[in-house]
Every structure is written in C-alpha cells, then in structure tokens.
Amino acid sequence: MPPRTAAQILAEWHELAIQREEASDSEIAAGLAARIEQIRREYIEGTPPEDGSDSGTTHPDPDPTIQLKLRL
C-alpha cells in the first residue's frame, strides 16, 4: 500500500475527530480517540513499516561479530 499524503491523513483525522465529538457511547469515543492517536503518529513519524516491527532500527547490523574496542 503506498504511503498516504498529508492531506489524506489530515482528512481522516478531522473526520474521526467529528465522529468522536458526536459519539454518545464512551467506548466508541475511546476507540475513535485511539485511532486518532494512530493517525497522529502516522502524520508525525511517517507510515509504519510493512512488516509491523517496532524495533526502532531501520537496517540490521551488517556484521554482529564486530565489537568496538574501548580504551581504558
């Protein structure tokens, strides 16, 4: 799935905010608030990786056997 544009993200964010304001059930409002938080993160941080990993690293260490030598 191609990344969404900022305009698309903001449009969904705005629509969900309106729905949350109009929601009569607190559970529905809480669910909408959670989705709004996901959209906020997508807008700020960019789209999440395809595999869903949240490791924080973008590339694995090319050679994990190399160690740094620290001077004392």
C-alpha positions as CSV (number, residue, x, y, z in Angstrom):
1,M,0.0,0.0,0.0
2,P,1.5,3.3,-1.0
3,P,2.0,5.9,1.8
4,R,-0.8,8.3,2.2
5,T,-0.4,12.0,1.6
6,A,-0.6,14.5,4.5
7,A,-3.9,15.8,3.1
8,Q,-5.4,12.3,3.3
9,I,-4.1,11.7,6.8
10,L,-5.5,15.1,8.0
11,A,-8.8,14.5,6.3
12,E,-9.3,11.2,8.2
13,W,-8.0,12.8,11.4
14,H,-10.6,15.6,11.0
15,E,-13.5,13.2,10.2
16,L,-12.7,11.0,13.2
17,A,-12.5,14.0,15.5
18,I,-16.0,15.0,14.4
19,Q,-17.3,11.4,15.0
20,R,-15.7,11.4,18.4
21,E,-17.4,14.7,19.3
22,E,-20.8,13.3,18.3
23,A,-20.3,9.8,19.8
24,S,-22.9,9.0,22.5
25,D,-21.1,5.9,23.8
26,S,-17.9,6.3,25.8
27,E,-16.4,3.1,24.4
28,I,-16.9,4.3,20.8
29,A,-15.4,7.6,21.7
30,A,-12.4,5.8,23.3
31,G,-11.9,3.7,20.1
32,L,-12.1,6.8,17.9
33,A,-9.5,8.5,20.2
34,A,-7.2,5.5,19.9
35,R,-7.5,5.6,16.1
36,I,-6.9,9.4,16.1
37,E,-3.7,8.7,18.1
38,Q,-2.5,6.2,15.5
39,I,-3.2,8.8,12.7
40,R,-1.3,11.5,14.7
41,R,1.7,9.2,14.9
42,E,1.5,8.4,11.2
43,Y,1.4,12.1,10.4
44,I,4.3,12.9,12.7
45,E,6.5,9.9,12.2
46,G,5.5,8.7,8.8
47,T,3.9,5.4,7.8
48,P,4.8,2.3,9.8
49,P,6.9,-0.4,8.3
50,E,5.2,-3.1,6.2
51,D,6.2,-6.0,8.5
52,G,4.8,-4.2,11.6
53,S,8.0,-4.5,13.6
54,D,8.6,-1.7,16.0
55,S,12.2,-2.3,16.8
56,G,13.3,1.2,16.1
57,T,16.2,0.2,13.8
58,T,15.9,0.5,10.0
59,H,18.8,-1.7,9.0
60,P,20.2,-4.7,10.8
61,D,23.8,-4.7,11.9
62,P,25.8,-5.9,8.8
63,D,28.3,-7.9,10.9
64,P,27.3,-8.6,14.5
65,T,30.6,-10.3,15.3
66,I,32.5,-7.0,15.2
67,Q,32.9,-5.4,18.6
68,L,34.2,-2.0,19.5
69,K,37.5,-1.8,21.3
70,L,37.3,0.7,24.1
71,R,40.5,2.2,25.6
72,L,40.8,2.2,29.3
